Amino acid sequence: MLTVSAAARHDLRHAQWALLEPLLPPTAPCGRPRRWPIRGLVDGVRHRARAGCPRRDAALRYGPWWRGCARLAGWQLLGVGARDE
């Protein structure tokens, strides 16, 4: 039987991430490589929204709290996730 830690049970599953990843902006072809994977940052933003905790109380395993917030703010400015209806 497969067990999942209590801390990770609400993180995106592989099938869910496969659906979401193509909708996100591509990685820049040049520049410094990312230190924190996008999937972890997305899981951190989802954790914060689900738990209702302050940004600074997000678990460190999702990366630094400010990085997830900055990534989400950048995506909002780009219109990522906006529906064309």
Secondary structure as the mmCIF struct_conf table of DSSP 4:
data_model
#
loop_
_struct_conf.conf_type_id
_struct_conf.id
_struct_conf.beg_label_comp_id
_struct_conf.beg_label_asym_id
_struct_conf.beg_label_seq_id
_struct_conf.end_label_comp_id
_struct_conf.end_label_asym_id
_struct_conf.end_label_seq_id
TURN_TY1_P TURN_TY1_P1 ALA A 6 HIS A 10
BEND BEND1 ASP A 11 ASP A 11
HELX_LH_PP_P HELX_LH_PP_P1 LEU A 12 ARG A 13
HELX_RH_AL_P HELX_RH_AL_P1 HIS A 14 LEU A 20
HELX_RH_3T_P HELX_RH_3T_P1 GLU A 21 LEU A 23
BEND BEND2 LEU A 24 LEU A 24
HELX_LH_PP_P HELX_LH_PP_P2 PRO A 25 ALA A 28
BEND BEND3 PRO A 29 ARG A 32
HELX_LH_PP_P HELX_LH_PP_P3 PRO A 33 ARG A 34
BEND BEND4 ARG A 35 TRP A 36
HELX_RH_AL_P HELX_RH_AL_P2 ILE A 38 ALA A 51
TURN_TY1_P TURN_TY1_P2 GLY A 52 GLY A 52
HELX_RH_3T_P HELX_RH_3T_P2 ARG A 55 ASP A 57
BEND BEND5 ALA A 58 ALA A 58
HELX_RH_3T_P HELX_RH_3T_P3 LEU A 60 TYR A 62
HELX_RH_AL_P HELX_RH_AL_P3 TRP A 65 LEU A 78
TURN_TY1_P TURN_TY1_P3 GLY A 79 GLY A 81
#
